[in-house]
Amino acid sequence: MSPPLLTIEGLTKAYPGVVANDDVSFDIKPGEVHALLGENGAGKSTLVKMIYGLVRPDSGRMTLHGRAYAPANPSDARAGGVAMVFQHFSLFDALDVAENVALGMENPPRMHDLAARIREVSETYGLPLDPARTLGELSAGERQRVEIVRCLLQDPRLLIMDEPTSVLTPQEVEILFETLRKLTREGVAILYISHKLEEIRALCDRATILRLGRNVGTCIPRDASAREMAEMMVGSAFAAPERAARETGDAALELTGLSLRSPNAFGASLKEITLAVRRGEILGIGGVAGNGQDELLAALSGEVRVAPGAVRLAGRPVGRLGPGARRRLGLLTAPEERLGHAAAPDMSLTENALLTGAERENLMRHGFLRWRRAEDFARRIIERFDVRTPGPQVAARALSGGNLQKFVIGREVLQRPEVLVVNQPTWGVDAAAAAAIRQALLDLAGSGTAVLCISQDLDELMEISDRFGALNEGRLSAIRPAKELNVEEIGLMMGGAHGMEVAHV
């Protein structure tokens, strides 16, 4: 048995009112893929930030290569052979690949030499990149390659990856896994964070489970089921979503020839989108990030106006109506970006509940706020969706990403919409919370609401969708019954193999 590459002993980090990590200890061996699992708010992010030098621990110690390791900043971590690929890419659309890579290096070589190294390393590890391409032209999967290659050029011995497959097609996931396996054969250790437990079982050698900031155990993922790992994370059993038989009604939401030029120079313009969502139905829309999902939600929410007849609600043209008018008619939306778009960071949960629920929950009278009623609405969301927070007075930015996601989805579900459009409803959410959100969407459809679910999580879409279509470069594939599709077909649809076939339903 080789000695550990990184040893963590008794790491503790507390913030006002919460202990993020409490006496955490474990080790990572060379050439190992080690999973770090836990619910939202379990302390995973704080722990990896301490390893990467973004946060200083209050107590405890780390050793790297058998020597004391206490990085004061990420530069120290990189100098020690620790690299990290973040869930949110830190890249600039207007720069080319080589320029983006250079920005992440301490002492980049001349651009000509760097371009040659990018080509060499990216091809060696099965992640080919053209260093001269502008980043804004790349797919989400290619952007992730830039982040990974930037790390590999620094010759890391420990690579931390945070939710690395959330923006990839199934085929791209396989390519990534092959790259990671090649790295481990060379002795590189991978610390892998993901809520996709079947991926953990397929890839990882060991898993450390955090709960409420403490290490509650280690397991061998291939010897445990996804459900067993999920229950270790939450400390109890939880119910998987149940699909009850549903009857669908008339079309509640119809799009006819919807086209929209993307306001983002590197976005995907929508091209002749035609679909219908019936009452009591969940229509799943898949696709790799950046293929028109944000533009579709903006066109449906009313943030961007379109031709009057391009969007119809219960037969009524609403394309020229703004968000408030559409909400009054029962068309509610929950965007992907929870902090800043779905919720105002510095406003309390009560204020955020008021922002979208004012009219449908009768939270205003004669122009005055009904504060107690708004607070009660926020409390109902917190209780119904198990939002971990001291109370409705807490600012949105104080919540973990997963808990804020539960609040945002709960806020819309409890308003009893006629149509609900959600983008990435369980993004960054742990298994138990994801199951609860998916069950809420199924129950909502069961009550007669038409649900349009845009997601990059194929397991999610197959679990809850009645029908499925995929966006690719702003075009919608033919929509098919979800039960007829397999993962290979879905991956091809997402990749554009059937992307030119526009749906007519």
C-alpha positions in Angstrom: 0.0 0.0 0.0 1.4 3.4 -1.0 1.4 6.2 1.6 -1.3 8.8 1.3 -0.8 11.7 -1.0 -2.9 14.1 1.1 -3.8 13.5 4.8 -6.4 15.7 6.5 -6.5 15.5 10.3 -9.2 17.3 12.4 -10.0 20.1 10.1 -12.5 22.5 11.6 -13.9 25.7 10.2 -16.7 27.7 11.8 -18.6 30.8 10.7 -21.0 32.9 12.8 -23.9 30.6 13.7 -22.7 27.5 11.8 -19.8 25.0 12.0 -19.1 24.2 8.3 -16.5 21.5 9.1 -16.2 19.8 12.4 -13.0 17.7 13.1 -12.9 16.2 9.6 -10.2 13.6 8.9 -9.5 11.4 5.9 -6.8 10.7 3.3 -6.4 10.5 -0.4 -3.9 8.0 -2.1 -1.9 8.5 -5.3 -3.8 7.3 -8.4 -7.1 7.1 -6.5 -10.4 8.7 -7.5 -11.8 9.7 -4.1 -15.5 10.9 -3.9 -16.6 13.6 -1.5 -20.3 13.2 -0.8 -22.8 15.0 1.3 -26.1 16.9 1.3 -26.3 20.6 0.4 -24.7 22.4 3.3 -22.8 19.4 4.5 -19.4 21.2 4.3 -18.0 19.9 1.0 -17.3 23.3 -0.5 -15.6 24.6 2.6 -13.4 21.6 2.8 -12.1 21.8 -0.7 -11.6 25.5 -0.4 -9.3 24.8 2.6 -7.4 22.2 0.5 -7.1 24.7 -2.4 -6.1 27.7 -0.2 -9.2 29.7 -0.5 -10.1 29.4 3.2 -7.9 29.0 6.2 -9.0 26.3 8.8 -9.6 27.3 12.4 -7.8 24.1 13.6 -6.5 20.8 12.3 -3.7 20.1 9.9 -3.0 18.7 6.4 0.1 16.9 5.0 0.9 16.7 1.3 3.6 14.3 0.1 4.4 13.6 3.8 5.1 17.3 4.5 3.1 19.9 6.4 0.7 21.6 4.0 -1.1 24.9 4.8 -1.7 26.9 1.6 -2.3 30.6 2.2 -3.8 31.0 -1.2 -4.5 29.1 -4.5 -1.0 29.9 -5.7 0.5 28.0 -2.8 -1.8 25.1 -3.5 -0.8 25.0 -7.2 2.9 25.2 -6.2 2.3 22.1 -4.1 0.7 20.2 -7.0 -3.0 20.8 -6.2 -5.3 22.0 -9.0 -9.1 22.5 -9.1 -11.7 22.6 -11.8 -14.6 24.6 -10.5 -18.3 23.9 -11.2 -18.6 27.5 -12.6 -16.0 28.1 -15.3 -13.7 31.1 -14.9 -13.3 31.9 -18.6 -13.6 34.9 -20.8 -15.8 34.5 -24.0 -14.0 37.2 -26.0 -10.5 35.6 -25.6 -9.2 32.6 -27.4 -8.3 29.3 -25.7 -4.6 30.0 -25.3 -5.3 33.4 -23.8 -7.7 31.9 -21.3 -5.2 29.2 -20.4 -2.5 31.8 -19.9 -4.6 33.8 -17.5 -4.8 30.9 -15.1 -1.0 30.2 -15.1 1.5 31.8 -12.7 4.3 32.2 -15.3 2.9 31.5 -18.8 5.3 30.8 -21.6 5.3 32.7 -24.9 1.9 32.3 -26.6 3.4 30.3 -29.5 4.9 27.8 -27.2 1.8 27.7 -25.0 -0.4 27.0 -28.0 1.9 24.0 -28.9 1.7 22.7 -25.4 -2.1 23.0 -25.3 -2.4 21.0 -28.5 0.1 18.4 -27.2 -1.5 17.9 -23.8 -5.1 18.1 -24.9 -4.5 15.4 -27.6 -2.5 13.2 -25.2 -5.4 13.1 -22.8 -8.2 12.8 -25.3 -9.5 16.3 -25.0 -8.5 17.9 -28.3 -8.5 21.7 -28.4 -7.7 24.4 -31.0 -5.8 27.1 -29.0 -6.7 29.7 -31.5 -10.5 29.3 -31.2 -12.5 32.0 -29.5 -14.0 30.7 -26.3 -17.4 32.0 -27.0 -17.6 29.7 -30.0 -17.1 26.6 -27.9 -19.6 24.2 -26.4 -20.0 23.7 -22.7 -18.0 20.4 -23.0 -15.2 22.1 -24.9 -15.1 24.9 -22.3 -14.6 22.3 -19.6 -11.7 20.9 -21.6 -10.1 24.3 -21.4 -10.3 24.3 -17.6 -9.0 20.8 -17.4 -6.1 21.4 -19.8 -5.2 24.5 -17.9 -4.8 22.4 -14.8 -2.9 19.6 -16.5 -0.3 22.1 -17.9 0.6 22.7 -14.2 1.4 18.9 -13.7 -0.9 18.4 -10.7 -0.6 15.5 -8.3 -4.1 16.1 -6.9 -6.9 17.3 -9.1 -10.2 18.5 -7.4 -13.3 18.4 -9.6 -16.6 19.9 -8.6 -19.7 18.6 -10.4 -17.7 18.1 -13.6 -20.4 16.3 -15.6 -23.3 18.7 -15.1 -22.8 20.3 -18.5 -21.9 17.2 -20.6 -23.6 14.8 -22.9 -23.4 11.1 -22.1 -20.8 10.7 -24.8 -18.7 13.5 -23.3 -19.0 12.0 -19.8 -17.4 8.8 -21.2 -14.5 10.9 -22.7 -14.0 12.7 -19.4 -13.9 9.4 -17.4 -11.3 8.0 -19.8 -9.2 11.1 -19.3 -9.5 10.8 -15.5 -8.6 7.1 -15.6 -5.5 7.9 -17.7 -4.5 10.4 -15.1 -4.9 8.0 -12.2 -2.7 5.4 -14.1 0.0 8.1 -14.0 -0.4 8.5 -10.3 -2.6 11.6 -10.2 -5.2 11.6 -7.4 -8.7 12.9 -8.1 -11.0 14.4 -5.5 -14.4 14.1 -7.1 -17.5 15.9 -6.0 -20.8 15.0 -7.6 -24.5 14.5 -6.7 -24.7 11.9 -9.5 -24.3 8.7 -7.5 -24.3 6.2 -10.3 -21.3 8.1 -11.7 -19.6 7.8 -8.4 -20.2 4.1 -8.4 -18.8 3.8 -11.9 -15.7 6.0 -11.4 -14.6 6.3 -7.8 -12.5 3.9 -5.7 -13.5 5.3 -2.3 -16.0 7.8 -1.0 -15.9 10.0 2.2 -19.4 11.1 3.3 -20.0 14.4 5.1 -23.1 15.1 7.1 -23.6 18.4 9.0 -19.9 19.2 8.6 -18.7 15.9 10.1 -17.1 12.8 8.4 -19.7 10.1 9.0 -18.0 7.3 7.1 -16.2 6.0 4.1 -17.4 3.4 1.6 -16.4 1.6 -1.5 -18.9 3.0 -4.1 -18.9 -0.1 -6.3 -20.0 -2.2 -3.3 -22.8 0.2 -2.3 -26.0 1.1 -4.2 -26.7 4.7 -5.0 -29.6 4.6 -2.6 -27.4 3.3 0.2 -24.9 6.2 -0.3 -27.7 8.7 -0.5 -29.1 7.4 2.8 -25.6 7.7 4.4 -25.5 11.3 3.3 -28.9 12.2 4.9 -28.7 9.9 7.8 -32.1 8.3 7.1 -34.2 6.7 4.4 -36.1 8.8 1.9 -38.7 8.2 -0.6 -37.9 8.0 -4.3 -40.3 10.0 -6.6 -43.5 8.1 -7.4 -45.3 8.5 -10.7 -49.0 8.2 -10.4 -51.2 7.6 -13.4 -52.2 11.0 -14.9 -54.7 12.2 -17.4 -53.6 14.9 -19.7 -55.9 17.7 -20.9 -55.9 20.4 -23.5 -52.7 22.3 -24.5 -52.0 24.9 -21.8 -48.8 26.3 -23.4 -48.2 26.4 -27.1 -45.2 27.7 -29.0 -45.5 28.3 -32.7 -42.5 29.1 -34.9 -40.8 30.8 -31.9 -37.6 32.5 -33.1 -35.5 34.8 -30.9 -32.1 36.4 -31.5 -29.9 35.8 -28.5 -29.0 39.0 -26.7 -25.6 37.4 -25.9 -23.1 37.6 -28.7 -22.0 34.0 -27.9 -25.5 32.7 -27.1 -27.8 30.5 -29.2 -30.6 32.1 -31.0 -33.9 30.2 -31.1 -35.0 28.9 -34.5 -38.6 28.1 -35.2 -39.4 26.4 -31.9 -42.8 24.7 -32.1 -44.3 22.6 -29.2 -47.3 22.1 -26.9 -47.5 21.2 -23.3 -50.8 19.7 -22.1 -52.4 20.1 -18.7 -51.2 17.3 -16.4 -48.1 16.6 -18.5 -44.3 17.1 -17.9 -42.4 17.9 -21.1 -38.7 17.5 -20.7 -36.3 19.6 -22.7 -32.6 18.4 -22.6 -29.5 19.8 -24.1 -25.9 20.7 -23.3 -25.6 24.2 -21.7 -25.5 27.1 -24.1 -27.8 25.7 -26.8 -30.8 28.0 -26.2 -32.1 27.1 -22.8 -31.7 30.5 -21.2 -33.2 32.2 -24.4 -36.2 29.8 -24.2 -36.9 30.6 -20.6 -36.6 34.3 -21.3 -39.1 34.1 -24.1 -41.5 32.2 -21.9 -41.1 34.3 -18.8 -41.7 37.5 -20.7 -38.3 39.0 -19.9 -37.9 39.2 -23.7 -40.9 40.0 -25.9 -41.6 37.9 -29.0 -44.2 37.9 -31.7 -47.7 37.9 -30.1 -48.8 34.5 -31.5 -45.4 32.7 -30.9 -46.4 32.0 -27.3 -50.0 31.1 -26.3 -51.4 30.4 -22.9 -54.6 28.4 -23.0 -55.0 29.7 -26.5 -54.4 33.3 -25.7 -51.5 35.1 -27.4 -49.1 36.3 -24.7 -45.9 36.9 -26.6 -46.0 40.7 -26.1 -46.9 40.5 -22.4 -44.3 41.1 -19.7 -43.5 38.8 -16.7 -46.1 40.3 -14.3 -48.9 39.9 -16.8 -48.0 36.4 -17.6 -47.8 35.5 -13.9 -51.3 36.9 -13.4 -52.5 34.5 -16.1 -50.8 31.6 -14.4 -47.5 31.2 -16.4 -44.7 31.0 -13.7 -41.0 30.4 -14.3 -37.9 29.5 -12.3 -34.6 30.3 -14.0 -31.4 28.4 -13.8 -29.3 31.2 -12.1 -30.8 31.1 -8.6 -28.6 33.8 -7.0 -29.1 37.1 -8.9 -31.8 36.0 -11.3 -34.3 33.8 -9.4 -33.5 35.5 -6.0 -32.1 38.9 -5.0 -28.9 38.0 -2.9 -29.2 40.7 -0.3 -32.9 40.5 0.3 -34.4 38.3 2.9 -36.3 35.1 2.1 -39.6 36.9 2.9 -38.7 39.7 0.5 -37.8 37.1 -2.2 -41.1 35.3 -1.6 -42.8 38.7 -2.1 -41.0 39.4 -5.4 -42.8 36.7 -7.4 -45.8 35.9 -5.1 -47.2 39.3 -4.5 -50.3 39.0 -6.6 -51.0 35.3 -6.7 -50.6 35.0 -2.9 -52.4 38.3 -2.2 -49.4 39.8 -0.4 -50.3 43.4 -1.2 -53.5 45.5 -0.6 -54.2 49.0 -1.9 -50.5 49.3 -2.7 -49.3 48.4 0.7 -47.3 45.3 1.6 -49.0 42.7 3.8 -45.7 41.8 5.6 -47.1 39.2 8.0 -48.8 37.4 5.2 -45.6 37.5 3.1 -43.6 36.1 6.1 -46.1 33.3 6.5 -45.8 32.4 2.8 -42.0 32.3 3.1 -42.4 30.0 6.2 -44.6 27.7 4.2 -42.0 27.4 1.5 -39.3 26.7 4.1 -41.3 24.0 5.9 -42.8 22.3 2.8 -39.4 22.1 1.0 -37.2 21.5 4.0 -35.1 24.6 3.4 -32.3 24.6 6.0 -32.2 28.1 7.4 -32.8 29.8 10.7 -35.9 31.6 9.4 -37.4 33.8 6.7 -35.5 36.9 7.8 -32.2 35.4 6.5 -30.7 36.9 3.3 -30.8 34.7 0.2 -27.1 34.8 -0.2 -26.6 33.2 3.3 -28.2 29.9 2.1 -26.2 27.1 0.5 -26.9 26.7 -3.2 -29.0 23.6 -2.8 -31.2 25.2 -0.1 -31.7 28.3 -2.1 -32.7 26.1 -5.0 -35.3 24.4 -2.9 -36.7 27.8 -1.8 -36.9 29.1 -5.4 -38.7 26.0 -6.7 -41.0 25.9 -3.7 -41.9 29.5 -4.1 -43.3 28.9 -7.6 -44.9 25.4 -6.9 -46.9 26.7 -3.9 -48.4 29.4 -6.1 -50.4 26.8 -8.0 -49.5 27.8 -11.5 -51.4 26.8 -14.7 -48.0 26.4 -16.4 -44.7 26.1 -14.7 -41.4 26.4 -16.7 -38.3 25.4 -14.7 -34.7 25.5 -15.9 -32.3 23.1 -14.0 -34.7 22.4 -11.1 -32.3 20.2 -9.1 -28.9 21.7 -10.2 -26.4 21.3 -7.4 -29.0 19.7 -5.1 -28.3 16.5 -3.1 -30.1 13.2 -3.8 -32.8 13.6 -1.1 -33.6 17.2 -2.0 -33.6 16.3 -5.7 -36.1 13.5 -5.0 -38.3 15.9 -3.1 -38.2 18.6 -5.9 -39.0 16.0 -8.6 -41.9 14.6 -6.5 -43.2 18.2 -6.2 -43.1 18.6 -10.0 -44.9 15.2 -10.4 -47.5 16.1 -7.9 -48.0 19.5 -9.6 -48.6 17.8 -12.9 -50.9 15.4 -11.2 -53.0 18.4 -10.1 -53.4 19.5 -13.7 -50.5 21.9 -14.2 -48.6 21.8 -17.4 -44.9 21.5 -16.6 -42.0 22.3 -19.0 -38.8 21.1 -17.4 -35.5 22.2 -19.0 -32.6 20.3 -17.6 -29.1 18.9 -18.4 -29.6 16.0 -16.0 -30.8 13.1 -18.2 -31.6 10.9 -15.3 -33.9 13.6 -14.0 -35.7 14.1 -17.3 -36.2 10.3 -17.8 -37.5 10.0 -14.3 -40.2 12.6 -14.5 -40.9 13.4 -18.2 -43.8 12.1 -20.2 -42.3 13.4 -23.5 -38.8 14.5 -24.3 -37.1 16.8 -26.8 -33.5 18.2 -27.1 -32.2 21.7 -27.9 -29.1 22.0 -30.1 -27.9 25.3 -31.4 -31.3 26.8 -30.8 -33.2 24.2 -32.7 -35.6 21.7 -31.1 -35.5 18.0 -32.0 -38.6 16.0 -32.7 -40.5 15.4 -29.4 -40.8 11.7 -28.5 -42.4 9.7 -25.6 -39.7 9.5 -23.0 -40.3 5.8 -22.3 -39.3 5.0 -25.9 -35.8 6.5 -25.6 -32.5 5.1 -24.5 -29.4 7.1 -23.3 -27.6 6.7 -26.6 -30.5 8.1 -28.6 -30.8 11.0 -26.1 -27.1 11.8 -26.4 -27.3 11.9 -30.2 -30.4 14.2 -30.0 -28.5 16.5 -27.6 -25.4 16.5 -29.9 -27.5 17.6 -32.9 -27.8 14.3 -34.8 -31.5 14.9 -35.0 -31.4 18.6 -34.2 -32.5 19.7 -37.7 -35.8 17.9 -37.3 -38.1 20.5 -35.9 -40.9 19.3 -33.7 -44.5 19.7 -34.7 -47.0 18.4 -32.1 
